[in-house]
Amino acid sequence: MVQALGISGPSVLCETPGFDVTKCLLHDPMHLILEGVAKAELQRMLRGFIFEKKYFTLEYLNTAIHSYTYSYAELKDKPEAIDRKSLEVRAVLPQTAASMKNLVINLPFMIADCIPE
């Protein structure tokens, strides 16, 4: 293993009493949530909102993503437009982890007026 998960040297966690590197692995929110669960769940939600419930169109969503006023810190990681193909069942949303974070945080403000109470 790459220096017991410390990459360039032994992990300081290996010096912690009771820590076993094979049982106490840390979770990686970027990969598990932003590039995994959030992408899958957001894709399912958007598919339901757009194609089943017809709350708004894909064009409306992409206009909202493009024209939303992002904060200064979010500007470099603006979400990408979403095409119809990326909402298919086996497809993946075309977002980086950083743009996915921005989309998950800001999407409620972008589509709130379209969703009935």
KEKE-3310 file (N, C-alpha, C; in steps of 0.2 Angstrom, whole numbers, plus 5000, padded with zeros to 4 digits):
npx = (5004:5002:5013:5005:4993:4997:5002:5015:5022:5022:5005:4999:4989:4991:4999:4990:4982:4973:4969:4966:4972:4966:4953:4948:4946:4945:4931:4928:4922:4921:4922:4913:4900:4899:4903:4897:4884:4876:4876:4869:4857:4852:4851:4841:4831:4830:4826:4813:4807:4807:4803:4793:4784:4784:4787:4796:4806:4820:4827:4823:4829:4843:4845:4843:4853:4864:4862:4861:4866:4880:4891:4907:4916:4911:4911:4922:4919:4907:4892:4890:4880:4866:4862:4850:4853:4862:4853:4848:4845:4857:4867:4878:4879:4886:4897:4910:4917:4917:4909:4897:4895:4892:4880:4871:4870:4864:4854:4841:4837:4836:4826:4815:4803:4796:4792:4778:4770)
npy = (4994:5012:5018:5016:5023:5036:5043:5051:5047:5038:5037:5048:5044:5030:5030:5032:5025:5010:5012:5005:5003:4995:4994:5006:5016:5033:5042:5049:5064:5071:5061:5051:5058:5071:5066:5055:5049:5062:5065:5055:5055:5068:5068:5058:5066:5077:5071:5066:5078:5085:5077:5068:5075:5087:5100:5110:5114:5106:5116:5128:5125:5124:5138:5144:5139:5145:5159:5162:5171:5169:5167:5176:5167:5155:5157:5152:5139:5136:5127:5115:5115:5105:5091:5082:5069:5066:5064:5052:5035:5027:5036:5049:5064:5079:5085:5093:5089:5101:5110:5102:5104:5117:5117:5109:5116:5129:5125:5124:5137:5141:5134:5135:5143:5135:5123:5116:5119)
npz = (5000:4997:5007:5018:5016:5018:5007:5004:5014:5030:5037:5049:5056:5058:5070:5080:5094:5093:5080:5064:5049:5039:5043:5047:5038:5031:5025:5009:5005:4993:4983:4986:4989:4981:4968:4967:4975:4975:4962:4956:4963:4960:4946:4945:4952:4943:4931:4935:4938:4926:4915:4920:4930:4924:4928:4924:4910:4901:4894:4901:4914:4910:4906:4918:4925:4918:4919:4932:4947:4953:4967:4970:4974:4968:4955:4947:4946:4940:4936:4923:4908:4906:4896:4887:4885:4896:4906:4905:4910:4912:4911:4916:4925:4918:4927:4937:4953:4961:4953:4955:4968:4969:4961:4968:4979:4974:4966:4972:4973:4960:4954:4962:4961:4951:4957:4964:4980)
capx = (5000:5006:5015:4999:4988:5000:5005:5022:5025:5017:5000:5000:4984:4994:5001:4984:4981:4967:4968:4968:4971:4961:4946:4946:4947:4941:4926:4930:4915:4921:4920:4907:4894:4898:4904:4893:4877:4873:4875:4864:4850:4851:4849:4834:4826:4828:4822:4806:4804:4807:4800:4787:4780:4784:4787:4800:4809:4827:4829:4823:4835:4850:4845:4843:4860:4868:4860:4861:4871:4885:4895:4913:4920:4908:4912:4927:4916:4900:4889:4889:4873:4864:4859:4845:4857:4865:4848:4846:4845:4863:4871:4881:4879:4893:4899:4915:4915:4916:4903:4892:4893:4888:4873:4867:4868:4861:4848:4834:4835:4835:4820:4810:4797:4793:4790:4772:4771)
capy = (5000:5018:5021:5015:5029:5043:5045:5052:5045:5034:5041:5049:5040:5024:5030:5032:5018:5007:5013:4999:5005:4991:4994:5013:5021:5039:5043:5055:5067:5073:5056:5048:5062:5075:5063:5048:5050:5068:5065:5050:5057:5074:5066:5055:5071:5081:5067:5066:5085:5088:5072:5065:5080:5093:5106:5115:5111:5106:5123:5132:5123:5127:5145:5146:5138:5149:5166:5162:5175:5165:5171:5177:5161:5150:5159:5147:5132:5136:5121:5115:5114:5098:5089:5077:5062:5065:5062:5045:5031:5024:5042:5053:5071:5081:5090:5091:5089:5108:5112:5099:5107:5123:5115:5106:5122:5134:5123:5126:5144:5142:5131:5135:5145:5130:5117:5117:5117)
capz = (5000:4997:5013:5023:5014:5019:5001:5003:5020:5034:5039:5056:5059:5060:5076:5084:5097:5090:5073:5060:5042:5035:5046:5049:5032:5031:5019:5005:5003:4986:4978:4988:4989:4975:4962:4967:4977:4973:4955:4955:4965:4957:4940:4946:4953:4937:4927:4937:4938:4919:4910:4923:4933:4919:4932:4920:4904:4901:4892:4907:4919:4907:4906:4925:4927:4914:4921:4939:4949:4957:4971:4968:4975:4964:4947:4943:4946:4938:4934:4916:4905:4906:4890:4888:4885:4903:4911:4903:4916:4913:4910:4922:4924:4917:4932:4942:4960:4963:4950:4957:4975:4967:4958:4973:4984:4971:4962:4975:4972:4953:4952:4967:4958:4947:4961:4968:4987)
cpx = (5004:5007:5009:4994:4991:5003:5012:5026:5020:5011:5001:4994:4986:4997:4996:4982:4974:4965:4971:4967:4966:4954:4943:4947:4942:4937:4929:4924:4915:4919:4914:4900:4894:4899:4900:4886:4873:4872:4869:4857:4848:4848:4842:4829:4824:4824:4815:4803:4803:4802:4794:4782:4779:4784:4791:4803:4817:4830:4829:4828:4841:4850:4846:4851:4865:4868:4860:4867:4875:4889:4902:4917:4917:4909:4916:4924:4909:4898:4889:4882:4872:4860:4854:4848:4860:4859:4845:4848:4853:4869:4874:4881:4886:4895:4905:4913:4913:4910:4897:4890:4889:4881:4869:4865:4863:4854:4841:4832:4833:4828:4814:4803:4793:4790:4784:4774:4769)
cpy = (5006:5021:5021:5021:5035:5046:5046:5050:5041:5039:5042:5046:5033:5024:5031:5025:5016:5008:5008:5002:5001:4991:5002:5018:5027:5039:5049:5058:5069:5067:5053:5052:5066:5072:5056:5049:5056:5068:5061:5052:5064:5072:5063:5061:5075:5077:5067:5073:5087:5083:5069:5070:5086:5099:5112:5111:5110:5113:5128:5131:5126:5134:5147:5145:5143:5156:5167:5167:5171:5170:5172:5170:5155:5151:5154:5140:5132:5129:5121:5114:5107:5096:5083:5070:5061:5064:5056:5041:5029:5030:5045:5060:5074:5087:5088:5091:5096:5111:5109:5102:5113:5122:5113:5112:5127:5132:5125:5133:5145:5139:5131:5138:5140:5124:5119:5115:5110)
cpz = (5000:5004:5018:5022:5016:5013:5001:5009:5024:5037:5047:5060:5062:5067:5082:5087:5095:5083:5068:5053:5038:5037:5047:5044:5032:5025:5016:5002:4996:4982:4980:4987:4982:4968:4962:4969:4975:4966:4953:4957:4962:4950:4940:4947:4947:4932:4929:4936:4931:4915:4913:4925:4928:4923:4928:4914:4905:4899:4898:4912:4916:4907:4913:4927:4924:4917:4928:4942:4955:4961:4968:4968:4970:4957:4944:4942:4944:4935:4926:4914:4905:4900:4891:4889:4892:4908:4909:4909:4917:4912:4916:4920:4923:4921:4936:4949:4963:4960:4953:4964:4974:4965:4964:4978:4981:4968:4965:4973:4964:4951:4957:4965:4954:4951:4965:4976:4989)
residu = (MET:VAL:GLN:ALA:LEU:GLY:ILE:SER:GLY:PRO:SER:VAL:LEU:CYS:GLU:THR:PRO:GLY:PHE:ASP:VAL:THR:LYS:CYS:LEU:LEU:HIS:ASP:PRO:MET:HIS:LEU:ILE:LEU:GLU:GLY:VAL:ALA:LYS:ALA:GLU:LEU:GLN:ARG:MET:LEU:ARG:GLY:PHE:ILE:PHE:GLU:LYS:LYS:TYR:PHE:THR:LEU:GLU:TYR:LEU:ASN:THR:ALA:ILE:HIS:SER:TYR:THR:TYR:SER:TYR:ALA:GLU:LEU:LYS:ASP:LYS:PRO:GLU:ALA:ILE:ASP:ARG:LYS:SER:LEU:GLU:VAL:ARG:ALA:VAL:LEU:PRO:GLN:THR:ALA:ALA:SER:MET:LYS:ASN:LEU:VAL:ILE:ASN:LEU:PRO:PHE:MET:ILE:ALA:ASP:CYS:ILE:PRO:GLU)
# end
